[in-house]
Amino acid sequence: MHQLIFYPDYRRANPYQSLLYQHVDAAFAVSPGSIDEARAQLSLQGRREREVIFHLHWEDAPLRAIKDVQEAERAARRFATELDRFVNAGGRLVWTKHNLKPHDFIHADLAEEISTLVAQYAEAIIVHSPAAIGAVADHYRLDRRRFGLQLHGNYRGHYPTVSRDVARKALGIASDSRCILLFGRLTRYKGGDLLIQALNDLSETSLHLLVVGKQPFDRLEIPAGLRDRSTVIDRFVDDQEVAQAFAAADGVALPYREILTSGTLFLALGAERPVILPRLPTLLEAAQEEMAFSYQPGQKESLCQALKAFADADPGDLSMMGERGAAYAIDHDWHLAGRQLSDILHGILTRRPMASFGRIDPAEEQRQQEPDYLKPLTRPLLDAAE
């Protein structure tokens, strides 16, 4: 049985990894772990009896808990060094690229350096849509044949069932109001400020704004003209409260400035809620009239028009859009996602590992000092686009 070690372990905050890995082929023993633990497994596994695969998800994770710049540099250097040694010893690296760049992150430059190194080492780079392949390949100048496509599953059945009336009563939202949900941490890329500005300008509508999630700033500023028609839950919420928020909403706003993959999109569609979103390349498949109110990215007037259309829509039409969105979400099944990931993993195991290309002799590695911080690799890229 091959070892599949995934990092970081975000299962407590995000059900994505739990739902995905429970459907991976039984040929892979899946467990969370660091690059150090992956190297330890590699040293125990024997010669080619079984493979050790390190599945990296969010490449900024080694730096996330660090505020000091120098400490972050040391952490980045250490992660890069251990990754280099893991791959050179015969370990296999797979990278799921969730975001094109770390969002609103103080060590974004260091994370980008790590990403550049990972892009060279990864034997498969996994994304969730065809548009994402182009975005990531162009950003890192990579051959598109290195990419694997694995869909993002939906969250139907994961969260408790809550009725609309119960949710509205708990949140203090009038049963006859048209409610739009803005969910999660409103970091800049999510465009929550754009939505709030647009709603404030649309003073003639009766739209009620529901904001749910712990915010990255001290206090969410709601304009005076919008305060009487807004509800803000500024804290971490549990699964019951997540279900409550989506049950109370008539639609979900996803006003991204940029996005590679949106888990909230599948959460909203799975909850049978139409979405309001920009016509960005990675969202175009879902930005269809039968399930979404879409608008031109970066155009406030277009966003206002989409919000007015949502506000004026017949309840029956909203319900129909929700049903169509749910049908779309159901097609994005975790069983299929797990099978796609398994196929990608089996595919890389049929190829020679990176170490067989002879970057560093193992005996010489012991004599070398730690590599300079993220220095350019001496081995040429195997299939990077020129």
Buried (B, 14 or more C-beta within 10 A) or exposed (E): EBBBBBBBBBBEEEBBBBBBBEBBBEBBEBEBBBBEBBBBBBEEBEEEEBBBBBBBBBBBBBBBEBEEEEEBBEBBBBBBBBBBBBBBBBBBBBBBBBBBBBBEBBBBEBBBBBBBBBBBBBBBBBBBBEBBBBBBBEBBEBBBEBBBEBBBBBBBEBBEEBEBEEBBEBBEBEEEBBBBBBBBBBBEBBBBBBBBBBBBBBEEBEBBBBBBBEBEEEEBEBEEEBEEBBBBBBEEBEEEBBBBBBBBBBBBBBBBBBBBBBBBBBBBBBBBBBBBBBEBBBBBEBBEEEBBBBBEBEEEEBBBBBBBBBBEBEEEEBBBBBBBBBEBBEEBBBEBBBBBBBEBBEEBBEEEBBBEEEBBEEEEEEEEEEBEBBEEBEBEBBEBEE
